[in-house]
Amino acid sequence: MAGDVVSDEKVTLVMEREAEGVRAALMENQKVVSFYFQSDSRDIRVGDLYLGKVLGNRLSQVGWFMDLGNGRSGFLPSHKSVSDCAPQAGELRLVQVDKEARDHKEAELTEHVQITGKSIVFLPKSAYVAVSKRIAEGRGERLKTKVSGWCSAGEGAIIRTYAEDQDVDALYKEFSRLKKIWNSMRQQAECETSPKRILRPFSFISAILNENHFPSTCSIVANFDLNEDELPEHTDIRIKNNENPFIALHLEPIYQAALHPFVPLESGASLAIEYTETLTAIDVNSGSMLFQNNWEATAYKINCIAAREIARQLRLRQIGGMIVIDFLRMEEESDRNRLLLELENSTKTDPNAVHVYGYSHLGLVEITRKRQRYGLRDRAVDRLKKIKDSLTDE
């Protein structure tokens, strides 16, 4: 067995099975950038495709609850239905899990199906072609023209960053393979008479690597046996059956800190992160920072440090949805605008889409981060709820 040392590979994924499921730490250049968690009790995962049965208990005009088989259920919002005809009770429809269940809400479904590959995402029910912003503009336009020509009426595609270095023949081969997968699923669904899962495109490991743009190489540390047939190419399993890899690799203190609402910053300042059902609130506190005679300059300095740390925490904790940030007050509009730019630049490396909307009337910065899977943020909320419930029972 190899020693308890993280490899020199650029990307390392540390997997540890525990009582409630599997937790994972994604490391880049030996630094943790994201924590993930897959609960054994949650069998509905982002990307899963189901043949769902429309239930009769429609929630007002918002959408439809759906039976997914084997005691599983989900909710299809009306704006994520693609048919001109509204779903009818008892009807079977092909749907995909868009967001995993959290905060006592059902898993959110969509009929805007995505069949995902490394270079291309095939969209059988969405008539548009989009290109990753990370692809050079000229190259992106040429690829968009090519891929658009491959799509039939009503179809579309998303050209991923990985496509930039691929030749056109390889892209067409992948596009054709994804389309074949969709046609096979559609034909299978037509033969079914009851709700069931049709496809789980990714294992937990593959889902993490997919969300992080499939690194060219990856080392995996695990304390349980893996199905190596499910792993992407160029994946190297360096350590197996290590009893507690989070402890052995000194990740446990980082993990526990990410469950805590308090985040210390330089020079005595700090962040306070509070989760609610509707949004995440982040408060920047000056703490013991000395302002002397120049509040504006010091506040700007603390706010910039906070912006960089907030960007890191969003990805580390898998915080998504609506986020409001209460930065230290600044009077100069130029400083306020520079702070927004600092926040935008700090979130550019995040594989999940982050949008910075600016200041509200109350002076709070409003942002959103794409959220799909149950993550560390949700685990922290669930643990807090269990503590509160236990205190109530007493």
C-alpha positions in Angstrom: 0.0 0.0 0.0 1.2 3.5 -0.8 2.0 5.9 2.0 -0.4 8.5 3.3 0.8 11.2 0.8 -1.3 12.9 -1.8 0.1 12.4 -5.3 1.8 15.2 -7.3 -1.0 14.9 -9.9 -2.8 18.1 -10.5 -6.2 16.6 -9.5 -6.8 14.2 -6.7 -10.2 12.9 -5.5 -10.3 11.5 -2.0 -13.3 9.2 -1.3 -14.3 8.0 2.2 -17.2 5.8 3.0 -18.8 6.5 6.4 -22.0 5.5 8.1 -24.4 7.8 6.1 -22.8 7.5 2.7 -19.7 8.6 0.9 -18.0 12.0 1.2 -15.4 13.3 -1.2 -12.8 16.0 -1.4 -11.6 17.3 -4.8 -8.1 18.7 -4.6 -6.3 20.8 -7.2 -2.5 21.2 -6.8 -2.8 19.6 -3.3 -5.4 22.1 -2.1 -9.1 21.2 -1.4 -11.4 23.1 -3.7 -14.7 21.2 -3.2 -16.4 18.8 -0.8 -19.1 16.5 -2.0 -21.5 14.0 -0.3 -23.5 11.2 -1.6 -26.1 9.8 0.9 -26.9 6.1 0.7 -30.5 7.1 1.4 -30.8 9.4 -1.6 -31.4 7.3 -4.8 -32.4 10.2 -7.0 -29.3 11.9 -8.5 -28.7 14.8 -10.8 -28.7 13.6 -14.4 -30.8 10.5 -13.8 -33.4 9.9 -16.5 -36.8 8.5 -15.5 -40.0 7.5 -17.1 -42.2 9.3 -14.7 -46.0 9.0 -14.1 -47.9 12.3 -13.7 -49.8 12.3 -10.5 -53.2 14.0 -10.0 -52.1 16.4 -7.2 -50.9 19.3 -9.3 -49.6 22.2 -7.2 -51.8 25.0 -8.3 -50.4 26.3 -11.7 -46.8 25.7 -10.7 -46.2 22.2 -11.9 -46.8 18.5 -11.5 -45.7 15.8 -8.9 -44.5 12.7 -10.6 -44.1 9.1 -9.5 -40.7 7.8 -10.5 -41.1 4.2 -9.4 -39.9 2.2 -6.4 -41.3 4.8 -3.9 -39.4 7.7 -5.6 -41.0 10.9 -6.6 -40.1 14.3 -8.0 -41.6 17.6 -9.1 -41.8 18.9 -12.7 -42.2 22.8 -12.7 -44.4 24.0 -15.5 -41.6 26.1 -17.1 -39.5 22.9 -17.5 -42.2 21.1 -19.4 -41.6 21.1 -23.2 -44.9 19.9 -24.6 -47.5 22.2 -25.9 -50.0 19.9 -24.2 -50.0 20.0 -20.4 -49.1 16.7 -18.7 -52.2 14.8 -17.7 -52.7 12.6 -14.6 -51.6 9.0 -15.3 -49.5 10.0 -18.3 -45.9 8.7 -18.6 -43.3 11.3 -19.5 -39.5 11.1 -19.9 -37.9 13.5 -17.4 -34.4 14.2 -16.0 -33.4 15.1 -12.5 -32.3 18.7 -12.6 -31.9 19.3 -8.9 -31.6 16.8 -6.1 -34.0 16.9 -3.1 -33.1 19.2 -0.3 -34.7 21.3 2.5 -37.6 18.9 2.5 -38.4 19.7 -1.2 -38.8 17.0 -3.8 -36.2 16.5 -6.5 -36.8 19.0 -9.3 -37.3 17.5 -12.8 -37.1 18.8 -16.3 -38.2 17.7 -19.8 -35.3 19.7 -21.3 -33.2 16.5 -21.3 -29.4 16.7 -21.6 -27.2 13.7 -22.8 -23.8 14.7 -21.6 -20.4 13.8 -23.2 -16.9 15.2 -22.6 -17.0 17.6 -25.5 -20.7 18.0 -26.3 -24.0 17.9 -24.5 -26.8 16.7 -26.8 -30.1 18.5 -26.3 -32.9 16.4 -27.9 -35.7 18.8 -26.9 -34.0 22.2 -27.0 -33.5 23.9 -30.3 -30.3 26.0 -29.7 -26.6 25.6 -29.9 -24.4 27.2 -27.2 -20.6 27.4 -26.8 -18.5 27.5 -23.7 -17.3 31.0 -22.9 -13.8 29.5 -22.3 -13.4 28.6 -26.0 -11.7 31.3 -28.1 -14.4 33.3 -30.0 -13.3 32.4 -33.5 -12.9 28.7 -32.8 -16.3 28.8 -30.9 -18.1 30.2 -33.9 -16.7 27.7 -36.3 -17.7 24.8 -34.0 -21.1 26.3 -33.5 -21.7 26.3 -37.3 -20.5 22.7 -37.6 -22.6 21.4 -34.7 -25.7 23.3 -35.8 -25.6 21.4 -39.1 -25.7 18.1 -37.3 -28.9 18.9 -35.3 -32.3 18.0 -36.7 -35.3 20.2 -36.2 -36.0 20.8 -32.5 -32.5 19.5 -31.4 -29.6 21.4 -30.0 -26.3 21.1 -28.3 -23.9 22.7 -25.8 -20.2 22.7 -26.9 -18.1 22.2 -23.8 -14.6 23.6 -23.1 -13.1 20.1 -23.7 -14.1 20.5 -27.4 -11.6 23.2 -28.1 -8.7 20.8 -28.7 -10.8 18.1 -30.4 -10.9 17.7 -34.2 -14.3 17.9 -36.0 -14.4 14.2 -36.8 -14.0 13.3 -33.1 -16.7 15.8 -32.1 -19.1 14.3 -34.7 -18.4 10.8 -33.5 -19.3 11.9 -29.9 -22.4 13.8 -31.1 -23.6 10.7 -33.0 -23.0 8.5 -30.0 -25.0 10.7 -27.6 -27.8 10.9 -30.1 -27.8 7.1 -30.4 -28.1 6.9 -26.6 -31.1 9.2 -26.6 -32.9 7.3 -29.4 -32.3 4.0 -27.5 -33.7 5.5 -24.3 -36.7 6.9 -26.1 -37.5 3.6 -27.7 -37.1 1.8 -24.4 -39.5 4.2 -22.8 -42.1 3.6 -25.4 -42.2 -0.1 -24.5 -42.6 0.5 -20.7 -45.9 0.7 -19.0 -44.9 1.8 -15.5 -42.6 4.5 -14.0 -38.9 3.5 -13.7 -35.3 4.8 -14.0 -34.2 4.6 -17.6 -30.6 5.7 -17.3 -28.0 6.8 -14.7 -25.3 8.4 -16.8 -22.7 8.9 -14.1 -21.4 7.2 -11.1 -20.7 9.5 -8.1 -17.0 9.8 -9.1 -17.8 10.4 -12.8 -20.4 13.0 -11.8 -17.8 15.0 -9.8 -15.2 14.8 -12.6 -17.9 15.8 -15.2 -18.8 18.9 -13.2 -15.1 19.8 -13.1 -14.6 19.6 -16.9 -13.1 16.1 -16.9 -9.4 16.7 -15.9 -7.0 15.0 -18.2 -5.6 12.9 -15.3 -6.9 12.2 -11.9 -5.7 10.2 -8.9 -8.3 8.6 -6.6 -7.8 7.8 -2.9 -10.5 5.6 -1.4 -11.2 3.4 1.6 -13.6 1.1 -0.3 -13.4 -0.9 -3.5 -14.4 0.9 -6.7 -15.9 -0.3 -9.9 -13.0 0.5 -12.1 -15.1 -0.1 -15.3 -17.1 3.1 -14.3 -14.1 5.3 -14.1 -13.0 7.6 -16.9 -9.8 7.0 -18.8 -6.5 8.3 -17.3 -7.8 7.6 -13.7 -5.2 6.2 -11.3 -6.3 4.6 -8.0 -3.3 5.2 -5.8 -4.5 4.2 -2.4 -7.2 1.6 -1.5 -8.8 0.6 1.8 -7.2 3.3 3.9 -9.3 3.3 7.0 -9.8 7.1 7.3 -8.2 8.9 4.3 -9.6 12.3 5.4 -7.6 11.9 8.7 -4.6 10.4 7.0 -4.4 13.2 4.4 -5.1 16.0 7.0 -8.4 16.9 5.4 -10.7 16.4 8.4 -9.9 19.8 10.0 -10.7 21.5 6.6 -13.9 19.5 6.3 -15.1 20.3 9.8 -14.3 24.0 9.3 -16.4 24.0 6.2 -19.4 22.8 8.3 -18.9 25.8 10.6 -20.7 29.2 9.9 -17.7 31.2 11.0 -14.7 31.8 8.6 -11.7 33.8 9.9 -10.0 36.2 7.5 -6.7 38.1 7.6 -6.1 40.7 10.3 -9.0 39.7 12.5 -11.9 40.1 10.0 -14.3 37.2 9.4 -17.3 35.9 7.5 -20.5 34.6 9.0 -22.4 32.3 6.7 -26.1 31.6 7.5 -28.2 29.1 5.5 -32.0 29.5 5.1 -34.5 27.6 3.0 -34.6 30.4 0.4 -31.1 31.8 0.3 -27.7 32.0 1.9 -26.7 35.2 3.8 -23.0 36.1 4.2 -22.0 38.8 6.6 -18.5 40.4 6.4 -17.3 41.5 9.9 -14.4 43.8 10.5 -13.6 42.1 13.9 -10.4 43.4 15.4 -9.2 45.1 12.2 -7.9 48.6 13.0 -9.3 51.3 10.8 -7.2 54.2 12.1 -8.2 57.4 10.2 -9.1 55.9 6.8 -12.3 53.9 7.0 -12.8 53.8 3.2 -9.4 52.3 2.3 -9.5 49.8 5.1 -13.1 48.7 4.4 -12.2 48.3 0.7 -9.2 46.1 1.6 -11.2 43.9 4.0 -14.0 43.6 1.4 -11.6 42.5 -1.3 -10.1 39.8 1.0 -13.7 38.8 1.8 -14.7 38.6 -1.8 -11.9 36.2 -2.6 -12.7 34.0 0.4 -16.4 34.0 -0.4 -15.7 32.7 -3.9 -13.6 29.9 -2.4 -16.3 29.1 0.2 -19.1 28.9 -2.4 -17.3 26.1 -4.3 -15.8 24.5 -1.2 -19.2 24.1 0.6 -21.3 23.6 -2.7 -23.4 26.7 -1.8 -26.0 27.4 -4.6 -29.1 29.3 -5.3 -29.6 32.9 -4.2 -26.9 34.5 -2.1 -26.8 37.9 -0.5 -23.6 39.4 0.9 -23.4 42.3 3.4 -20.0 43.8 2.8 -18.6 46.6 5.0 -20.1 49.9 4.0 -18.2 52.0 1.5 -19.2 55.5 0.3 -17.2 55.8 -2.9 -19.1 54.4 -5.9 -15.7 53.6 -7.6 -14.7 51.4 -4.7 -18.1 49.7 -4.7 -17.8 48.9 -8.5 -14.2 47.7 -8.1 -15.4 45.3 -5.4 -18.0 43.8 -7.7 -15.3 43.3 -10.3 -13.1 41.6 -7.7 -16.0 39.3 -6.8 -16.6 38.5 -10.5 -13.0 37.7 -11.2 -12.7 35.6 -8.1 -15.6 33.4 -9.2 -14.5 32.9 -12.8 -12.7 29.6 -12.0 -15.8 28.1 -10.4 -17.1 25.3 -12.7 -20.7 26.2 -11.7 -22.1 29.3 -13.2 -22.0 32.3 -10.8 -23.8 35.6 -11.7 -23.1 38.8 -9.8 -26.1 41.1 -10.0 -24.9 44.1 -8.0 -26.2 46.0 -5.1 -29.8 45.9 -3.8 -31.6 49.0 -2.5 -30.4 48.0 1.0 -26.8 47.9 -0.2 -26.5 44.1 -0.2 -24.7 42.4 -3.0 -26.9 39.8 -4.8 -25.4 36.8 -6.6 -26.6 33.4 -7.7 -24.7 30.1 -8.1 -26.0 27.2 -10.1 -27.0 24.4 -7.6 -27.9 20.9 -8.6 -26.8 18.3 -6.2 -27.2 17.7 -2.5 -23.9 19.0 -1.0 -22.0 20.0 2.1 -24.2 23.1 2.6 -27.3 20.8 2.7 -25.6 18.4 5.0 -24.8 21.2 7.5 -28.5 22.3 7.4 -29.8 18.8 8.0 -27.4 18.3 10.9 -28.5 21.6 12.5 -32.2 20.6 12.0 -31.5 17.2 13.7 -30.0 19.0 16.7 -32.9 21.4 16.9 -35.4 18.5 16.7 -33.7 16.6 19.4 -33.8 19.6 21.7 -37.5 20.1 21.0 -38.2 16.4 21.8 -36.5 16.8 25.1 
